[in-house]
Each structure stands twice: as structure tokens, then as C-alpha cells.
Amino acid sequence: MNNKFSLRYSVKRVAALCLALLTFTGCTLKTIVAEPSKTVGVGRAAENIVSEPERVEVTPDGVLPVVDEQPPLTGNDTPSSGNGTVSWSFRNGTYSYTFPEPDRSTLSDLTDVNNTSRAFFDDINPNDPGGTWYFAPTSVDPATGEIVFTWGKDRSESTLAALANYGGIYRGDTSRKVCYLTFDCGYENGYTEKIIDTLNAKGVSGTFFITGDYVEQAPGIIGRMLDEGHIIGNHTVNHINMALTDTQTFIDEITGLEKMVKDIYPDSPPIRYYRPPEGATSEWALKMADKLGVRTTLWSYTYKDYDPNNQLDHSTALQNLKGGLHPGCVYLLHAVSSTNAAVLGDLIDWIKAQGYEILPLCDIDISEAQAQNNG
């Protein structure tokens, strides 16, 4: 869906207001700002969208609209890595996105999936029965900018190959000083709107992975995410271990969450990014997600922030988050965390001070496509 901004106030209506002002003030030049809607925006049908207020200039020649010559920063109509066209733009302080509908034509034949290994990755902790995802801690060599792996290596070559084969996201573009902010929303704990407020104030896009419980508890906040330029991700209906479930349940968990969102917001864009609960995945689970046309989205940094009753203090949490930054970093933060809501603004300021861009998650699609085209 290609989201474009539309205007709620016609030129005639604004013209009438402007002429009335001229009559009373005798002015020959004024800028009139129409009141924007506070309930609609990016991610909804074009006819319902207002981004910036409509502005018109009153001149001796009449009432003329003011046109902002501000092109998108990047990513506009750039081919994605095989899943149609993904694009994003940042205009007038708001992000907008284009996501194609997923291609699910191959779901009619799951023979190849059924013949795929369901074993956890070979570098998963053998004492973890659920196959929880973990990341290789990193630091950056200040002289070369090279990522240094604390354990001496990243995940195993077979794990990284499986992610690459099925479009799984672990890190983003490691060739640039960029990172991506993602938030898991299992339930609403009173902090998500503060997080959204901070992202908006800092001009940053966030991706929110929501569950079925979250849709039921906080539909209005989901509306804000859509309207205010953020990306909705799929965290399944019931937050179950998707690597251990059966084929039909896997499909139902993904499509069921999509339906719940569409039932409330029929004009919302396709949900193209999926985060498995606990990060539990396997080659089979990666292939199932790929069949459904969603990208499995893991993370390259997180910390223990998900227990509301055991929150780190501001300073410690911020120091931990700073220590995780590296080129292509995909941050996983939990929106139930009071500390995350409190430190987010400071974290964003610090990341930018290090010369990093904080980009929408979908820019990973674009950078991968550009790399393929240049290769």
C-alpha cells in the first residue's frame, strides 16, 4: 500500500477564512494553518490522512497553497530483496512506508517445508529446551571500525546461512553506522505511549511487535503507531514457541494476528515483519515464515528489561544499551519497561552523537537490495 498525505481542508474553505481575516485586519500577507487531525496519519487510507497542517499564503493575487520542496531522505521506491517494493520516506517530520502484500501462493504445497529439519540451530545452548535466540556480544575497534566478537566469533556459519537463505534479520547493514529500534509489546503496561512520544520528538521510527493480547488491550495505541509513522510487527496471537508448534498452528498464529489488526484498522498496511516469541526458531520455522511472506526479525542486542518488577536503574540501563551499539545493530527493547521509557531519549541522543543514523527497520530490505544490485 502506498500511503500519501491528503488534505482535510479545501482551498475554498481556507480562502474564505483568509479573506475574512483580511477584511478585519487589512493585512496583505498572512500564513493560515489549518488544524490537523489528531487521530489519523501514516499507515491509514490516503483519504483519511493528514500529516502536516495545510498552509496557504494570502497574497494580492489571492490564496495560494504553500508547497514544501522537501524530498524523502532515502529509500523511496527502492526494490526490496525479492518481496516486491519496500520504501520509506521522512517528510514534514513524519515517516511513511510502502509495503507490498505478501505472496502466499506457495502455501498450497508445503512438501518442502515438511521435509525441512526442525532441529534447533547447532549453536543453541544445549540446556535450553526452547531454542531461545541469543546474540554474539560485540564491540567496535575504534581504529578500524571493525566489529569484534566478544566470544571470538559470531553465530555459527550454518545459523547465519539459514538466516540468509530465508530472509531472517539478525543485524542490519554492517557497512554503515546505522541501527534500528524495535520494541516487543506482549501486553500494555502504561509506558508505550511515552516511548512513542519520545520517538516522535526525536524524529525516529520504531517497530512495535504486537501480540493478540496487545491488540485486545490497546487498540488505540496501535492506532497511534500506525498514524504517527511507526511500523507494526507480528509477535503472534498467543506468544507461543513457534519452533515447536505444528504447521497449521504456525499459519494461524501469523494470519490470526494480521486479521485482528485488520478488523480494527482495515486500511492498515500489510505486516511484513515477524518476531518469534523468545526468538525461538529453526530452519523449519524460518522457511514457514518465508512461505507466509514475513521476515523473521531477531536482534543483535537486548538486555534484561522485560520484568516490570526487576528494572535496572537509569544509569546502569543506559550504560548497557550504549555498550550494545554496533554498525547494523537491531535493538530489542520491551515496551513494558519503565526504565526503557525513561532512558530512551538519552539513548537516542547518544546514538546520534556517535555519528549513527537510526533508520526504520524496513531500510534493511532496501540496503540488501542495493547491495545485490551493486554486486
N, C-alpha and C positions, 0 to 999 in steps of 0.2 A: 504494500500500500504506500503510495507516495503522498505524504502529508504536506499540505501547503496552507499557508495562512490565508484567512478570509477576513473581510471587514464587516463589522456589525452595523456600522452607521453609514448610511448612504451620503453621498456628497450633497444631495439636495437638503437633507436634514441638517447637516453641518453648516451648509451655506446659509440656511435660514437663521441659525443661531449666530453665525458670524455677522450677518447683515444687521441683526438686531443689536448686537454689540456696537457695531459701527454707528448705528443711529444714536445710541446713548452716549458714546464716548468721543465720537468724532475722529477716531484713530483711522489711519490708512493702512496699517500693517500690524497684524496680530497672528499668533500661533494658537490654534484651538486644539486641545487634547480631549478626545472622546474617552469616556470612562470604559476601561476594558472589562470583559467578563472575568470573574474570579473563579469560575467553575469549569471552564473548558480550555483546551490548548493542545499541545503536541500529543500525538497518539490517538486523536479522535478524528471523526469525519471532517473534511475540509470546510463544509458549510457551517460547522459549529465552532470553528477555531478563531480565536483572537490571540495574537502573540503580543506585539507592541500596540499601544493605542494608535488609532488613525490620526494623522496630523495633517492639517491643511493650513495654507497661508492665505490670508486675506490681503489682496493687492488691489491697486486701482483697476486692474483688468478683471477682477472677480475673485472667485475662490478656487484655488488650485491645490491638489494634494502634494504633499512633500514626499519625494521619493528618496529613500536611503540607498545610496550606491555602496552596499556592503555585501560582497560575495561571501559564500561559505568559506570557512577556513581551509577545509580539506575534505577529501573523501567523497565528493559529490559525484554520484553516478559512476562509481568505480566498480568494475566487475568483481564479484566475490570469488572464493575458491571453489567454484563449481556448483553453487547453490543459487543461481540466478544473480540478481543485482542487489547488493547491500550498499547503502550510502548513508552518510550523516552530514549535517551542516550545523553551524552555530551562527545564528543571525539574530541581531537585536536582543542579545542576552539569553537566547533560548536555543536548545538543541532540538533538531528534528531528524527523523530517520526514515529510511526506506527499507522494508524487509519483505522479501517475496514470500508467497505461500509455500509451505514445504511440499516437496514432491514425495508422495507416498505410494506411488504406483507399484513399487516392488514389494509392498506388504502382502500382496496376493500370493506370493510364493516365498515361504520362509525356510525352504530347504537348506539354503546356505547358512542361515543363522543356526538352525538346529544341528548342523554339523560343525559348529564352531566351539572351541574349548570354553568351558565355563569356569576353568580354574582361575584363581586369583593370580595376579602378576607374581613373577618369581622373586621379586624383591620386597614383597609384602612381609610385614612382621609375622613370622610363623605362629606366634602366640595370639594373633588377632583373628578370631573366627569369622569376623565380619568383613575383612578385606578393606579396612579403613584407609583412605588415601593419606599419605604424608608427603612432605616435600623435602628436597635436599637443601638444608640451610646454606646460604651464600653470603659472601662478602665481595667487595669490588676492589681490585688492585688499583690504588689511586694513580699509579704511574701509567698504566696501560688501559685502564677501564675494563679489563677482563674480569669476568665472573669467576670467583674462586669458590669451589665447593668445600664446605667445612669437612665433609666426610671423605674428601678425596675424589669423589665422583658424584654425578647426578644420579637420577634413577637409572635402572639397568637399560641397556640398549634395546632389549626386547619390549620393555614397557614403553619407552619413548617411540619405538617403531609402531606399536599398536595404536598409540595416540595419534601419530601422524597418519596412519592408514585410514582411520575413521574420523578424522577431523576433531579429535579431542583437544581441548585447550588446557595447557598447563602454565606456560608462560606466553607472553605476547611477543612483540618484536624486540629481540635482544640486541639488535644492532643500533637501537636509539635509546636515548634517555626518556623512556616513556613508562607509564604504569597505568593501572586500571583499578577502580574501586568497585568492589562487589559486596553485597550485603545479603545475608540469609535471613529470611523472615518466616520462622516457623509459627510464630504467634505474635500478637501485638502486646507490647509491654510498656507503651507510653513514650517511647523515645524515637520512633521512626520519623515523626513529623519534624522533630528538632534536627534530625540528620538531613532530611530533605531541605529544611530551611538553610542549613549551613552549606549544602551543596549548591543551592541556588545563589546564595550570597557570594560564593567563591567562583561561580561560573563553571562548575564541574558537573559532569554527567556521572550518575551512579546506576548500577544494575542491581535490581532487587529480585532475588529468587524467592518466590512465594509458594506456600502450601495451600491445600484446601481449607484448613483451619483459618489461615490468614485471610483468605477471600471471604469467608463467612464472618469473621470478626471485624474486619477493617476495610470494607469495600470503598469507603470514602477516601481512605489514604491511598488505595490503589489508583483511584481516580486522580489524585494529586500526582502520583508518579507518572501516569500517562500524560496528564495535562501539562506538567511542568518540565518536560524534556528528559525523562529518565526511562530506562529500559526495564521491562518486566521479564523475568526469567522463570523457568518452570522448576519447582522443587518438589514436585509430585503432589498428588492429592493427600496421601496418608503418611508421607515421610517414612517409607519402609526401605529395607535394604533391597535395592533394585538388582543387585548382582545375584541374589539368592531366590528371586521370585520366578514365576513361570512366564512364558511368552505373552499370554493374553493379559495377565495382570500388569506386566510391564507396559503394554499398549494402553490399557485402561488408566493407569496412573498418569501417563503423559497426556493423553487426549482428554481425560476427565478434568484435569486442571485447566486445560485450554477452554473446555466448554463452560466451566464455572465462571471464568473471566468473561467469555463472550456473552453469557447470559446476562451479565450486569452491564458490560460495555460492548455492545455489538459492533461498534466501529473501531475497536482497539486493533492494533496491528498484530500480525502473526507473532507467536512466541517462538523464537528460533534458538534460544539458549537454555540448556537444561543442566542443573546441578544435582548429581545423585546424592541423596541423603548420606551423610558421613563420608562422602566421596567413594563409597563402595562401588567398585567397577571391575570389569574383566574384559577380555576381548569380546566375549559374547554380548555383554552389556553395551559396550561401545558400538558394536555392529547393530544392535537393536535400536539404539538412539539414532544412528546414521540412517537406518531404514525409515525412521519416523521423521527424518529431515530436521532434527535438532542437534546442536553441537554440545557434546558433553563438556562442561566447563568445570575444571578443577581449580587449583590455586597453587601459587608458588610461595605464598606467605600467609600465615594466620597465627593467632596465639589464643590462649585460653581466656576467651571473653564471653562464652556462651552461658555461663552460670550466673544468673542475676544476683544470687546470694553470695557470690565469691568474686567480687570485682576488684581488679588492681587499682591502685591509686593513680591519679592523673599522671604524675611524673614517670612512674615505672611503665605504665602502659604506653606512653608516648615514646619512651626510650626503646621499648621493644619494637614498636612499629617502625621507628626510624631505622633500627638495625636490620629490618627485613627488606629495605628498599634495594632494588637492583634493576638494571635495564630489562624491560618486559614484565615487571612484577605484576602479578594478579593478586591483589589483596583480597582476602576473605575476612569480612567483619560481620558480627552478628548484631542485628538491629535491636535485640533485647537488652543490649549492654548500655547501662547508664554512663560508663566510662567512655565508650566509643562516641556517644553523643557529645560528651563534654570535650574530648580531645580532638575531634575531627577537624575543626577549624585550624587549630595549631598544626596538626599533621599536614594538612593541605598547604598551608603557608610554608612549612619547612620543606616539603617535597619540591615546591616551585622554586624555593631559594637554592636548591641543589641543581637547578637547571633542567628539571624534569617537566615534561608535559603530562597531565592527567587526561587521558583520552577515553572516549566511550568504548565499551567492550567490543562493539562491532567493528572498530577500526582494525582489530586483529584480522578479520576477514579481508579487509582492504589491503593491509600491508602484506599479507600472504599472497594475494592475487598479484600485487605489484612485483613481489619477489619472483613469482613464477613467470610473469611476463618478461621481466628483465633477465631471467635465467635462460 
